[in-house]
């Protein structure tokens, strides 16, 4: 069983005995004893001004609708006596100044997350739940035909952790759906006043469990796609979605799920794994010509060392590589890279940690930690601010999905960038022309 790294909201490093092949496989917050329910900051928490996520970078306003989906044809893998349930936030381009401000998370969801990290009495629960975001509930959708991006979070964390990325994708003109998988976060509110907790965090113990969880999440994402594009769609704006242009993006276990989805659902044209160990091996056929981005922290996925005789092309990241560097305890990316055909891209971010691809570092940077909670030193290799990390994630994930879903040329993906010097190209293929992209 691997020892996995998780980074708390206070930027402390926690070591967790959770299943998976490498340091970034499942990275869930530790399970903790829930403290009594509360809706205001606890005694001893640091006072904070209003917290906020950076404004989306696109020109469009963002709406958000929340869906409760029940797959009555599947039993829940962690609680088999019930049907599989999902909570989904759908972000979409909207008419400005319509709707009402959306909530970042419920107080109890934040409290349970912090309690799992042992920080519910230290960090400001209410302020975090009230984090200002750009999206508005019930906003009127802008007309158009939109590509769809499905987003799956890391184990234990919940869909709210990908809000900053989802809002940005919607501001660019896409529809983004973040998914909470039942019993796979430390606390997610479901209808009827239910707060479902992370049964999976207790029961996932082997690599086989991790692989099964990845496949289960892929089935969840396929069901979300069915629910948004089927004959009787669950979302009022379903007519906006172009079912021929779908991508899957995920963090940690969610990233593994994105890869599993491409293995099992041909409707999905592109995928992005943000720092997640892959739960299923990629076969010799790869994803059948569909685009995939491995997007990780350099510390977790430092890349591969060229085998003898592979020469300059491999060293420059333009040819398949073999062997794994001594610092890479997750061989799944090197295995996948060797089998993925074009179009494929592998990017590492210097100074990032496992949670740099989520909202958490942005919020942590805004909280004046009490001396007792502040880490004595930054985590090794962790040098990015939260805003820098979110800007990088938005820029590269947005560019990748727009490239392969919308056929828009993206110079950012072609090589090193002066705007984002922390991003290194580990491996890439020559980009085909835009005309070739549109024919896919």
C-alpha positions, 0 to 999 in steps of 0.5 A: 500500500502506498503512502500518499501526500495530501495538502491541507487548507493551511498548506501543511503536509499530511501523510495518509495510508490511502490506496493507489500506486503513487504519491498523488493517487487518491490524496484524501483528507484524513478521516476525523471525528466530526465535531458538533455542528456549527455555523459560525467560526469557532473560538480561536479561529483567526479573523479574516476579511471576505475571501474570494476566488479570482475573477474568471479570465473569459469575457462572459458572465457565469451561471450555475445550476445544481442537479441531484442525479440518481442512477437507478440502474446502478448500486452504490459501490460503497453502500450497495443497498442504495442507488448511485447518487451524484450532486452536479454543479453546471456552470454555463455562459450567462446573461450578465446581472441575471440570477442571484449570487451562488454559494461556494459551499455550505457551512457544514461541508466546509466544517467537515472538511476542516474537521477531517484535517483537524482544523475546524477549531482553527480556520474560519468555517463561515468565512470559507463557506461564504467565499465570493465567487463569480457564478450566479444561480438561476442566471439566464443562459446565453444562446449558442451551441457549447462544448461540455467539460466534465470535472471530477475532484480528488477523493475526499475533497468534493466538487467545490474544490474545482469551482475556480476552474469551472467558472473560468471554462464557462466564462470562455464559452463552454459548459462545465459540470463539476461532480460530487460522487456519493460517499467519496468526500468527507462531507457533501450535502444531498437533498433531504438534509443528508450529509454523505461522508467519505465511506470510500476513504475508509474502505479503499485499501488496495490498488485494485480498490483504487482501479475499481473506484476509477472505473466507478467514477468513469461510469458516474461521468458517463451517466452525467453525460447521459443525463445532460444530453439524453432524450429527457435531459436533467438540466434546463439548458441542455439544448446548449450542449453539443454532445459531439464535443465533450472532454473530461478533466479531473484532479487526483482520483478524478484525473484517473477517472478522466482517463478511465472515461476515455477508455470506456466511453467513445463519446469523450474526445479529450481528457486531462489528468491533473496530478492523479495516478492512473487506476487503469493501465493504458493499452497499446492503442491508447485512447484511439487518437483522442487527445490527453493531457498529463498535467502534474506537479514536478515533485509528484511526476518528474518525468521519465529518463530516456532509455539508451539510444533514444537520443535527443528527441526523447530528451526534448520530450517529443518521443516516447520515453522509458524508465522513471527518474529516481524521484518518481514513485508513480510509474503510471504516467510513464506507462501511459505515455509510452502507449498514448498516441498523438495527440498527447501532452505532458506538462509539469509545474515547478513549485506546485504540490498536489493540491495546486490544481484546486481552489484550496491554495488560493483560499489558504493564501487569504487566511492569516493562520494562527501561530499554532496552525502555521507550518514552520516551513513551506512544503518542499518544492512548494513555491507557487502562490495560490493565485499563480497556481490557479492562473496556470491551471486555468490557462493550460486546461482551458487552452487544451480543451479549447484546442481539441473541442473547439479547434482553436489554435493554442500557441501556449501548448506549443512549448515553454511560455514566458508568461508561465515559466514554471510550466515545463514540457516533459513530452509533446507531439506536433500539433496538427492543423486546425482543419485536421482538428475540426475533422476529428 
